[in-house]
Amino acid sequence: MRRVPVDSIQLGELQLPKEQTHYLRDVLRMQNDDPVEAFDGCGGLAKCIIADIENGVLNVQSIDTAPEPDCRITLCVAPPKGERWATILEKCTELGVWRIVPIQSERSVVRFREDRIHKQLSRWQSTVVGAARQSRRAYTPEISEPVSLRNVSDLPSLLMLAAPYKSSEKPTQSPSEIGLFVGPEGGFSSDEEAFLSELGALPLNLGPRILRVETACIAGITVLQSRWGDM
């Protein structure tokens, strides 16, 4: 069944945003009375029938709520350039990341400008919504505004740092929330690693090889999901 993201769900008629109307009508060539699933990105799922394809009106038949994940993963990462950042957003959404925090570190290759943040956040959000739709996720990851490493807030109590050549340390209990830090090309500086250590971040070994940022994010999320999540 085809899926569309919506802002909210309620029984009865549901008006789609223009871009989703275009997607169903002009891209997928769907017709009146075709079935569609709507999701609000917050766990809400709705079985719908297209009532008016020309004007993007759905008729909601039933509503359900998906269970929250066993382990919420917050990814704090220094973004790489260009399409590699889009790859991180897309693939980590598919893997079930809960929140993504772009961070600035001493060796960051991408520097954010305040006058462009709103537009960038909108584009990033569009990427994760598309990935959530494709991967049939009920929850769309939150993307926070870029922030310096030392100013990251609202972190889970358990933090882990993607660290080559270091043995992984496991928590004594199964966590319900984890924060994973992934540095830029060249890694975090020694001062930054010391700062994260002071915060209590445990090393997460991803093998003996040096990974690109996007590979480390994907591998790290996969390891955490396989240990404490839904893999």
C-alpha positions in Angstrom: 0.0 0.0 0.0 1.3 3.4 -0.9 2.1 5.8 2.0 1.9 9.6 2.4 3.2 11.8 5.2 0.6 14.2 6.8 0.7 16.7 9.6 -2.0 15.1 11.7 -4.6 12.3 11.5 -8.2 12.2 12.4 -11.3 10.1 11.3 -13.3 11.5 8.4 -11.9 13.6 5.6 -8.2 14.4 5.5 -6.7 17.1 3.3 -3.3 16.4 1.9 -0.6 19.0 1.4 -0.1 20.1 -2.2 3.1 18.2 -2.7 1.5 14.9 -1.5 -1.5 15.5 -3.7 0.9 15.9 -6.6 2.8 12.7 -5.6 -0.4 10.6 -5.6 -2.1 12.1 -8.6 0.7 13.0 -11.0 3.6 10.7 -10.0 1.8 7.5 -8.9 -1.3 8.1 -11.1 -3.6 7.0 -8.4 -7.4 7.2 -8.7 -10.4 7.8 -6.5 -11.2 4.8 -4.2 -7.6 3.6 -4.2 -6.3 2.6 -0.7 -3.5 4.7 0.9 -1.8 4.7 4.3 -1.1 8.0 5.9 1.4 8.5 8.7 2.1 11.6 10.9 5.7 10.8 11.8 4.7 10.6 15.5 3.4 7.0 15.5 0.0 7.7 14.0 -1.1 5.4 11.1 -4.3 5.7 9.1 -5.9 3.4 6.6 -7.5 5.6 4.0 -9.4 5.7 0.7 -8.8 8.4 -1.8 -12.0 10.4 -1.9 -11.0 13.2 -4.3 -7.7 12.7 -6.1 -7.9 16.1 -7.9 -8.0 18.0 -4.6 -6.0 15.7 -2.5 -8.8 14.5 -0.1 -8.6 11.2 1.7 -11.3 9.4 3.7 -9.7 8.0 6.9 -11.2 4.5 7.6 -9.2 3.5 10.7 -6.5 4.8 12.9 -3.7 2.9 14.7 -0.7 3.9 16.8 2.7 2.2 16.3 4.6 1.2 19.4 7.7 3.3 20.2 11.1 1.6 19.6 12.8 -0.3 22.3 15.9 1.9 22.1 15.9 5.6 21.0 19.2 6.5 19.3 20.4 10.1 19.1 23.1 10.5 16.4 25.4 13.5 17.0 27.6 13.9 13.9 29.8 16.4 12.2 28.3 16.5 8.7 30.5 15.8 5.7 30.1 17.8 2.4 27.5 17.5 -0.2 25.5 14.3 -0.9 27.3 12.4 1.8 25.3 14.3 4.4 22.0 13.4 2.6 23.2 9.8 2.6 23.6 9.9 6.4 20.1 11.4 6.8 18.5 8.9 4.5 20.2 5.7 5.6 20.1 6.4 9.3 16.4 7.1 9.1 15.9 3.8 7.4 17.9 2.1 10.2 15.6 3.7 12.9 17.6 6.6 14.3 15.4 8.7 16.6 17.1 12.1 16.5 19.9 13.6 14.5 22.1 16.5 15.8 24.5 18.1 13.3 27.5 19.3 15.4 30.4 21.6 14.7 33.8 20.4 15.9 37.4 21.7 15.6 38.0 19.7 12.4 34.6 20.1 10.8 34.7 20.6 7.0 31.2 22.0 6.9 30.5 25.4 8.5 26.9 26.4 9.0 25.6 30.0 8.4 22.8 31.3 10.5 21.1 33.0 7.5 20.7 29.6 5.8 19.8 27.3 8.6 16.0 27.5 8.2 16.2 26.6 4.5 18.7 23.8 5.2 16.6 22.3 8.0 13.6 22.2 5.7 15.5 20.4 3.0 17.0 17.9 5.6 13.5 17.3 7.0 12.2 16.5 3.5 14.9 13.9 3.1 14.1 12.1 6.3 10.4 12.2 5.7 11.0 10.6 2.3 13.2 7.9 3.9 10.6 7.3 6.6 7.9 6.8 3.9 10.0 4.5 1.8 11.1 2.4 4.9 7.6 2.2 6.3 8.6 3.9 9.5 5.9 5.3 11.8 8.2 7.8 13.5 10.2 10.4 11.6 13.5 11.4 13.2 13.8 14.9 14.7 16.6 17.0 13.2 18.0 19.6 15.6 19.6 22.8 14.6 23.4 22.6 14.2 25.3 23.2 17.4 28.9 23.2 18.6 30.0 19.9 20.2 30.3 21.5 23.6 26.8 22.9 23.5 24.9 19.8 22.6 21.9 19.5 25.0 19.1 17.0 25.9 21.4 14.0 25.6 20.6 10.5 26.7 22.3 9.3 29.9 24.2 6.7 27.9 26.7 8.1 25.4 28.9 6.3 23.0 31.7 7.5 20.8 32.6 5.8 17.5 36.3 5.1 18.1 38.6 3.0 16.0 41.3 0.9 17.6 39.6 1.0 21.0 37.8 -1.8 22.7 34.0 -1.3 23.1 32.6 -0.9 26.6 29.1 -2.1 27.2 26.6 -0.7 29.7 25.6 -3.0 32.5 21.9 -2.7 31.7 20.0 -2.6 28.4 19.5 1.1 27.6 16.3 2.7 26.4 18.2 5.7 25.0 21.7 6.0 23.5 23.6 9.0 22.2 26.2 8.1 19.5 28.9 10.6 18.6 30.6 10.4 15.2 33.4 12.9 14.4 34.4 14.6 11.1 37.0 13.4 8.7 40.2 13.2 10.8 38.1 12.5 13.9 37.6 14.5 17.0 40.6 16.4 18.5 42.2 15.0 21.7 40.6 17.9 23.7 37.2 16.9 22.2 37.7 13.3 23.0 38.6 14.3 26.6 35.4 16.4 26.8 33.3 13.5 25.6 35.1 11.2 28.1 34.2 13.6 30.9 30.6 13.4 29.8 30.8 9.6 30.3 30.9 8.6 26.6 32.0 4.9 26.2 34.0 3.8 23.1 32.2 1.9 20.4 34.6 -0.1 18.3 33.6 -0.4 14.6 36.5 -2.5 13.5 40.2 -1.9 12.7 39.6 0.2 9.6 39.3 4.0 9.2 35.7 4.7 8.1 34.3 7.6 6.3 31.8 9.7 8.3 28.7 8.3 6.6 30.0 4.7 6.9 30.7 5.1 10.6 27.2 6.5 11.1 25.5 3.6 9.3 27.7 1.0 11.0 27.3 2.5 14.4 23.5 2.7 14.2 23.4 -0.9 12.9 25.6 -2.1 15.8 23.5 -0.3 18.4 20.2 -1.6 16.9 21.5 -5.1 16.8 22.5 -5.0 20.4 19.6 -3.1 22.0 17.2 -2.2 19.3 14.9 -4.0 16.9 17.4 -5.8 14.7 
